[in-house]
Every structure is written in structure tokens, then in C-alpha cells.
């Protein structure tokens, strides 16, 4: 029996640990803010307008997403998206963000290798205040945009991340920085 326990302990110890139950940060550097691309619902006929600018100095830089989101003409979003140069670690449980805003609700959209159609993504929302706050959004909080997607995105399949003002008529004002993974 001890031999089986020792063999089990050896095998478990030799396998990579994917639990990260303590929520400790993973060694991962998100793409630079300058790699984010801004676009609006105008790509599909909407009328929302805005901009995304990198502001701040040194380590305090962040993305400032501003604009007017309009649901007219079947629109309703502005976003700044970054494509990932490499897959996320399989062990990741979620993303860590630093945000502040105008008190509105904003979203993070993830695209994966399985989101092949332009309107497919995974979405998780968060509330903002006028003060900086650090948020953890677990991958289990991301909801698929349609029935053809798996229930929860797998981190190793994520291909892009976006900060999004979405789904209602409003003035967007979001300061955003993707800090890392946990």
C-alpha cells in the first residue's frame, strides 16, 4: 500500500499544477498598450464614435477609452482590442485589471480560436467608480455570445482581449489596464 501511495505522490508531484487555488499571480506580461486597436460598431453600420488613447507616464500608463455609444442602426459598442502574440498559460484562472471610470458598467471581451464569426466572443462585465480599482475576472465569469460556443473559454485558446463599452446608449469614459493573470 505504501508503494502505491508513494507512486501516486510521485506521479502527482511530477504533473504540472493547474490549480493555483491561492489565486497567486502568474508570470505573464500582457501586450503593450500601444498594440491595442480601436474600433466601433461602424464596422457593421452603427453610429457610435470614440477613441482609445494611451495616457500617463511610465508604469502609470493606461488606455483611456472614451466616446458615445449608440444603439441606433443596430449598433451599440466601442472597444479597444489587443491580439495576443502567444497563448495564455493553461493554468490561468482569470485576468487581473486595473480600472476606473464614470460609474458605468463596462466589459471585457475575449476571443478564442473557437470564435470564428465576427459576432462571437466571451463577455464579462464590471462596474467602475471614479477611483482606481484592481479587479479579478475569472474565466468562469465570461459568458459566451451564442449557443455554438463552449460554456467557459479555455485560457490556452484565447487569441485577443478587449475593453468594451457596450449595449446601451451612453457616454463612455473608461481608464483600463490589463495587469496580468492569476
C-alpha positions as MATLAB code, in Angstrom:
seq = 'XXXXXXXXXXXXXXXXXXXXXXXXXXXXXXXXXXXXXXXXXXXXXXXXXXXXXXXXXXXXXXXXXXXXXXXXXXXXXXXXXXXXXXXXXXXXXXXXXXXXXXXXXXXXXXXXXXXXXXXXXXXXXXXXXXXXXXXXXXXXXXXXXXXXXXXXXXXXXXXXXXXXXXXXXXXXXXXXXXXXXX';
ca = [
       0.000    0.000    0.000;
       2.830    2.405    0.844;
       4.327    1.717   -2.552;
       1.058    2.779   -4.225;
       0.857    5.929   -2.099;
       4.493    6.770   -2.862;
       3.943    6.114   -6.577;
       0.782    8.274   -6.556;
       2.592   11.077   -4.719;
       5.453   10.883   -7.210;
       3.122   10.985  -10.199;
       1.060   13.853   -8.801;
       4.213   15.769   -7.907;
       5.589   15.229  -11.404;
       2.449   16.566  -13.086;
       2.084   20.299  -13.642;
      -0.016   22.084  -11.048;
      -3.011   23.702  -12.760;
      -4.909   24.549   -9.595;
      -3.491   27.920   -8.488;
      -6.168   27.793   -5.804;
      -4.394   30.559   -3.919;
      -5.091   32.970   -6.767;
      -1.421   33.966   -6.910;
      -0.370   35.986   -9.952;
       1.053   34.006  -12.843;
       4.216   35.094  -14.620;
       2.693   36.760  -17.668;
       3.176   40.139  -19.305;
       0.172   41.400  -21.273;
       0.883   43.005  -24.661;
       1.884   46.686  -24.611;
      -0.870   49.280  -24.610;
       0.361   50.577  -27.959;
      -0.728   47.259  -29.541;
      -4.449   47.868  -28.859;
      -6.608   48.672  -31.896;
      -9.718   50.858  -31.535;
     -12.909   50.253  -33.453;
     -16.636   50.864  -33.210;
     -19.915   49.425  -34.397;
     -19.402   51.488  -37.560;
     -17.743   48.360  -38.996;
     -21.297   46.956  -39.216;
     -23.278   50.125  -39.912;
     -23.632   51.527  -36.381;
     -23.082   55.163  -35.441;
     -21.077   55.009  -32.189;
     -17.977   57.223  -32.029;
     -14.956   57.460  -29.801;
     -11.249   56.989  -29.313;
      -8.732   54.978  -27.316;
      -5.527   56.703  -26.260;
      -2.550   55.625  -24.226;
      -2.156   58.195  -21.445;
       0.017   58.555  -18.371;
       3.733   58.203  -17.885;
       5.992   55.225  -17.297;
       4.448   52.490  -15.156;
       1.252   54.539  -14.729;
       0.272   54.320  -18.385;
      -3.210   53.130  -19.187;
      -5.691   53.023  -22.038;
      -8.358   55.741  -21.964;
     -11.475   54.643  -23.870;
     -13.960   57.464  -24.491;
     -16.873   58.053  -26.784;
     -20.592   57.974  -27.392;
     -22.184   54.540  -27.630;
     -25.395   54.484  -29.638;
     -27.723   51.568  -30.287;
     -29.102   53.315  -33.382;
     -28.889   51.396  -36.631;
     -28.359   48.085  -34.781;
     -25.111   49.297  -33.234;
     -24.005   49.697  -29.659;
     -20.261   49.392  -28.958;
     -16.828   50.918  -28.951;
     -13.799   48.879  -27.998;
     -10.047   48.626  -27.835;
      -8.754   45.132  -28.598;
      -5.341   43.539  -28.439;
      -4.319   40.339  -30.203;
      -2.174   38.002  -28.151;
       1.249   37.124  -29.510;
       1.172   33.759  -27.698;
      -1.425   31.608  -25.926;
      -2.228   32.217  -22.273;
      -0.943   29.630  -19.796;
      -3.330   26.702  -19.371;
      -3.094   27.168  -15.597;
      -4.585   30.681  -15.701;
      -7.861   31.115  -13.839;
      -8.628   34.679  -14.911;
      -7.436   38.174  -15.784;
      -6.385   40.987  -13.461;
      -7.378   44.509  -14.493;
      -6.854   48.000  -13.120;
      -9.819   50.224  -13.992;
     -11.604   53.465  -13.222;
     -14.486   55.090  -14.993;
     -17.525   57.286  -14.863;
     -19.574   54.936  -12.699;
     -20.798   52.908  -15.643;
     -20.748   49.220  -16.457;
     -18.105   48.063  -18.917;
     -16.991   44.726  -20.298;
     -14.045   42.600  -21.231;
     -14.474   40.540  -24.388;
     -12.305   37.525  -25.098;
     -11.987   35.898  -28.480;
     -10.665   32.380  -28.821;
      -9.687   30.012  -31.588;
     -13.347   28.883  -31.430;
     -14.861   32.340  -32.004;
     -14.584   32.364  -35.776;
     -17.564   34.587  -36.634;
     -17.247   38.369  -36.076;
     -20.126   38.461  -33.570;
     -18.760   35.649  -31.382;
     -16.945   36.424  -28.122;
     -16.977   35.748  -24.386;
     -18.077   38.653  -22.177;
     -17.624   39.554  -18.516;
     -18.901   42.824  -17.057;
     -17.617   45.046  -14.280;
     -18.687   48.267  -12.577;
     -16.482   51.340  -12.364;
     -16.060   54.228   -9.952;
     -14.015   57.408  -10.179;
     -11.201   55.701   -8.237;
      -8.726   53.131   -9.497;
      -9.615   49.586   -8.521;
      -7.992   46.240   -9.209;
     -10.386   43.549  -10.417;
     -10.077   39.816  -10.938;
     -12.336   38.387  -13.607;
     -12.283   34.583  -13.548;
     -12.696   32.827  -16.878;
     -15.780   31.151  -15.378;
     -17.466   34.612  -15.340;
     -17.121   35.011  -19.113;
     -20.411   34.264  -20.871;
     -20.459   33.091  -24.489;
     -22.255   35.310  -27.014;
     -24.066   32.368  -28.576;
     -25.041   28.735  -28.229;
     -22.336   27.437  -30.559;
     -19.533   28.300  -28.120;
     -18.370   26.234  -25.166;
     -19.650   27.410  -21.761;
     -16.295   28.693  -20.474;
     -13.300   29.806  -22.524;
     -10.105   27.806  -22.085;
      -7.198   30.183  -21.405;
      -4.828   28.453  -23.818;
      -7.275   29.182  -26.691;
      -7.674   32.947  -26.043;
      -6.477   34.992  -29.021;
      -7.494   38.547  -28.006;
      -8.779   40.682  -25.140;
     -10.836   43.869  -25.470;
     -12.044   46.659  -23.191;
     -15.593   47.397  -24.339;
     -18.339   49.964  -23.803;
     -21.404   48.073  -24.952;
     -25.116   47.529  -25.211;
     -26.797   50.774  -24.231;
     -26.871   54.440  -25.204;
     -24.305   56.220  -23.033;
     -21.150   58.300  -22.840;
     -18.198   56.015  -22.276;
     -15.238   57.007  -20.121;
     -13.081   54.066  -19.072;
      -9.464   54.034  -17.974;
      -8.150   50.497  -18.330;
      -5.004   48.472  -17.903;
      -4.678   44.699  -18.193;
      -2.269   43.968  -15.356;
      -1.856   40.189  -15.640;
      -3.245   36.746  -14.932;
      -3.902   34.703  -11.842;
];
